[in-house]
Amino acid sequence: MNPSTLSELANAVAATYPPTPAPLAPPGLEQLGNTVIGWLKWILVICGVGGLIWCGIMMAVGRRNRSAMAADGASGIPWVLGGLTCGVVAAAVVAMMLGL
């Protein structure tokens, strides 16, 4: 193949891919989006604190003659921490997947 044919082929392949612009909020909705994300983060914090407190209560109450309840409380801690971790890394994961 000669160089002009390769150049034409590269241009043809490049023309087949659609453009990928950066995300752009609709006019007037950027503040609403930030507000909703802020609310969700606040809910995550409240639920995370409440979940860890609930696990602690279950472990304390289940200490005497209710070992299954204590075990359920202890096994709930990784789930609460996993949920908090998902919430914390959500923005980074989405940005990475979209190539931002």
C-alpha positions in Angstrom: 0.0 0.0 0.0 1.2 3.4 -0.8 1.1 6.3 1.8 -1.8 8.1 0.1 -4.0 5.0 0.4 -3.1 4.6 4.1 -4.0 8.2 4.7 -7.3 7.8 2.9 -8.0 4.7 4.9 -7.2 6.4 8.2 -9.5 9.3 7.3 -12.3 6.9 6.4 -12.0 5.0 9.7 -11.8 8.2 11.7 -15.0 9.5 10.0 -17.0 6.4 11.1 -16.7 7.1 14.8 -19.1 9.6 16.3 -17.8 12.6 18.3 -17.6 12.2 22.0 -18.2 15.6 23.6 -17.8 16.2 27.4 -21.0 16.0 29.5 -22.9 19.3 29.5 -25.7 20.1 31.8 -28.9 21.5 30.2 -29.3 25.2 30.8 -30.6 25.9 34.3 -30.2 22.3 35.5 -26.6 22.3 36.7 -27.5 23.7 40.1 -30.4 21.2 40.5 -28.0 18.3 39.6 -25.5 19.5 42.2 -28.2 19.8 44.8 -29.6 16.3 44.2 -26.0 14.8 44.4 -25.4 16.8 47.6 -28.7 15.4 49.1 -27.7 11.8 48.1 -24.3 12.2 49.8 -26.0 13.5 52.9 -28.3 10.6 53.0 -25.3 8.2 52.5 -23.6 9.8 55.5 -26.7 9.5 57.7 -27.3 5.9 56.6 -23.7 4.9 57.1 -23.6 6.3 60.6 -26.9 4.8 61.4 -25.9 1.4 60.0 -22.7 1.2 62.0 -24.5 2.2 65.1 -27.2 -0.4 64.5 -24.5 -3.1 64.0 -22.9 -2.0 67.3 -26.3 -2.2 69.1 -26.9 -5.7 67.7 -23.4 -6.8 68.8 -23.9 -5.4 72.3 -27.4 -6.8 72.8 -26.5 -10.1 71.3 -23.5 -10.6 73.5 -25.4 -12.5 76.2 -27.4 -15.6 75.2 -28.1 -14.3 71.7 -25.0 -15.1 69.8 -26.8 -15.1 66.4 -27.8 -11.5 66.9 -24.2 -10.5 67.7 -23.0 -12.4 64.7 -25.5 -10.7 62.5 -24.4 -7.3 63.8 -20.7 -8.2 63.1 -21.5 -9.5 59.6 -23.4 -6.3 58.8 -20.3 -4.1 59.3 -18.6 -5.1 56.0 -21.9 -4.4 54.2 -22.2 -0.9 55.6 -18.5 -0.2 54.8 -19.0 -1.6 51.3 -22.0 0.7 50.8 -20.0 3.7 52.0 -17.1 2.8 49.8 -19.4 2.6 46.7 -20.8 6.1 47.5 -17.3 7.6 48.1 -15.8 6.3 44.8 -19.0 6.7 42.7 -17.9 10.0 41.1 -14.3 8.7 40.4 -15.6 5.5 38.8 -18.1 7.3 36.6 -15.4 9.9 35.5 -13.0 7.1 34.7 -15.6 5.1 32.7 -16.6 8.1 30.7 -12.9 9.2 30.2 -13.3 12.6 31.9 
